[in-house]
Amino acid sequence: MSETQKSPWDPAQYERFKKERAQPYYDLLAMVRPKAGLRVVDLGCGTGELTRELHLKLQARETLGLDSSASMLAETAKFTGPGLRFEQGDIAAFAPAQPFDLVFSNAALQWLPSHETLFARIAGMIALEGQLAVQVPANHDHPSQSVARKLGAEEPYAPFLRNDPSYENVLLPERYAELLYKLGFREQQVFLRVYGYLLSARDEVIEWMKGTALTRFKKALPEAVYLQFLEAYRARLLPLLEDRRPYFYPFKRILLWASR
């Protein structure tokens, strides 16, 4: 995805739940088989802090962090080091000159459509005996997601969102398993995991969503209309969530690892 002058990504908002967002990254990293001298790319690297963890944990020869957000990449300078660099780019258009030993992507590919085609492109970036490790959210049936979708289809928001791509692109776990097999990955692990996040109150679900899924509304809507959207979203969502403290926020994610 390309980023317009109006960036919806706010590193401070995203990292309000830094610990919770980091756990799936570490779980995905644990699935990777360390090998000497790996060339690695992290698609959708964000601020780069976790990409540095990936680079150091694997003792990679070379790691590239790729992200489309200039505001996120502005935070990467303090994490750059020997063998680790960052680059602004669109995952959908990324065409490396040489294949990588590991293509890693945590909570980024859900923004891109046509996963059958996308994964075929990504498979072409992976060297012989290379690895693929991907984590994507799969929480579309939770009210925090469904309310936003329904509200966005109504006036006055719908006209601004008509040309906005749908981000409901995530496949069922078994479809990823089939797809990986067809792409020549004979070893694979694909599973759905439910993460339980303890938030101080149900209102914090809105703050969580503002850092990720609601960014597409922030990008598409004029500022005043987006603020109106947030108020309507709050009014509809909160009655659907149990008013308890702390609030238990179940969040489904698909983690997959594959090797040829």
N, C-alpha and C positions, 0 to 999 in steps of 0.2 A: 504494500500500500504506500502511496506517496503522501507526503505531508504538505499541506498548504501553509500559507503564511500564518494562518490561525491554528496554532498547535493546541490540541486538546489535552496533551499529556503534561501532567504536573508531577515532577519527581517527588515533591514533598507530600502530595496527596496520595500517590501510589505507595509511598513507603510508610504511611501511617500504620500499616499492618505488615511491616517488614518481616517480622519473624514468621508470621503465618504464611506469607507468600513465599518465603525461602524454603520451607520444609519440602514441598514437592520437588524443588530444584535438587536438593540434596538426595532425595529418594531416587530421582531419575539418574543422578550422577552415580549412585551406588550400583546401578544396573550396568554401567559401562565397564568393559574389560580393559584394564590398564595394559598398555604396550609401550615399548620404548620408541621414542622419536615420533610421536603422533603429530600429525597436522590436523588441527581442529577448527571448526567454525561454529560459532554460537549465533543462531539466527534469532533475532529479536533479543538482543543482549541487554536492553534497557540502560541502566546507569553503569553497568560493567562491573559492579562489585562482585556479583556471583560468578561472572565470567572469569574473574581473577581466581576465585576459588577453584573453578573447573581447571584452569590452566595449571595451577600449583598442585592440585590433587593428582592430576594425571602426569605431571612433570612433562608436559607437552613440549615438543620442539618449537611449535608455532601455533598460536591461537589467534583467530580473527573474530572480533565481536562485531556483528552487523545489526544496525537498527535504522529505522526511517526517521526517528524523532530527534531533531536537533536539540530539543530541551533535555531529553534523556542523555544524549551523547555528551552534552556539555559537562556532565558529572564524571565522565570516564577518565579525564586527565589524571586524576589522582590514583587511578588503578593501572594505568599503562606501565609496563615493565619489560624486561628482556623477553623477547619472543611473543609478547602480547600487544596487540594493537586493535584499534577500533576504527570503524568506517561507517559513514552514512550511506544507506542504500535500501532499495526496495527488495524484499525477499522474493516477490513475484518476478522480478527482472534480474535477479542475481545470477550471474553466469561466470563462475570462476575459471581461470585459465588452466588450473590444475585441480585434480580431485583431492578430496580430503579423506583422511583415515577415519574421522568421526564427524558426522553432522549432528549437532545437538540443538534442540530447540525447546524452550520451556515457556508455555503459555503465550505463544505468538501465532502459531499456524491457524488458530481458530478464526483469525481475522481474514483469512484468505479463502476464496471459493474453490470449488471443484477439486477436492482433495485427491481424487483418483489421478487427475492430471498433475496436480502439485507434487504428489509423492513420486510420480514417475520422473518428474524433473529433478527432484532432490536425489533420487536413486542414481541419476546420472552424474551427480557431484561426488559420489562415494567411490573410493578406490577399491580394487580387488581385495577381498577379506576385510573391508572396512565396516564401520558400524553406524547405525542410526539410532538416536535416542530422542524421543519426543514426548512432551506432556501437553495435553490440551484440556481446558475446562470442559465439563459436560453437564453443566448445571442448569440447562435451559428450561427445565420444568419447575424450577423453584419460583415462587412468587416474585422474588427480586428481579428475575429475568422476564417472566411472562407479563407482569404488569407494565414494564417498560415497553415491551413490544406492542401490547395492545394500545397503550396510550400514544405511542408514536404513530399509530395508524389513524389517529383521530385528528380533527381540526383543533387548533390551528397548526399543528406540528407536521401533519402528513405532507403538505406541499413542499416543505423543505427537505423531506426525507425520501421523496420519490425516486431520486437518482442515486440514493445512498445504497451501496451494496449490502446484502444481507450477511450478517456475521454468524448465522446459524448454519455453520458449515461442517460441524463435527459429525463424523460417522459413528455408527455403533461399533463397539469393540470388535465384534466378530467380523465386521466389514474390513477393519484395518488388518486383521489377521489374514483374511483372504487376499487383500490387496498386497500385503508384504510378500506373501507366497508367490503371487503372480509376478512380482517384480524381482524374483530370484533370491529372496532372503529365506534361507532354509532353516536358520535358527531364529527364534523370535520369542518374546514374552509380551503379551498384551493383556492388560487387566484394568478393570474399573475400580477405583478406590474412593471411598467416602472419607473426606477429612472433616473433622468436627472442630470448628473454630469457636472458642469462647469469647464473645464480645461483651463489653460492659452492659449494653442494653440493645434492644432491637433497633433503635435509631442508628446504631453504628453500621447496620447493613447498608444504609444509604451512603454513608461515608465510604464504605468498601466499594460500592458500585460506582461512585463518582471517580474513583481512581482507575477503573478499568472499563466495564461494559457501558457506562454512561458517557464515555469519552466520544463515542460516535454521535451522540445527540448534541453534545457540547460543540463539536466541530461543525455540524450541519445547521444548527439553529442560531439565529441572532441572539446576542447576549440576553436581552430582555425576555425573549421568548423561551430561552433555555431556563432562566430563573423561574418563569411561570411553569415550565415543564416540571422542574424539580419540586415545586410546591404541590402540583397535582399528583406527582409520583408519590410523594410522602403521604398525602391524604389517602391515596388508594392502597398503598402497600402496608402501612403500619397496622391497620385493622386485621390484616391477614396473618400477622406475625404475633405469636404469643408474647404478652407483655411480662417478661420475667428477667431477672437480673442474677447472674449473667445470662446473656442470650446465647443459646447453642445454635450455631449456624452450620448446617450440614452442607457440604460442598463436594460434588462429584467431579472427579478428574480421571482421564484416561492416560495411563503411562504405557509406553511401548518402547521396546528395544529390539533391534534386529541386526543380524550379521549375515553376510553371504556365505 
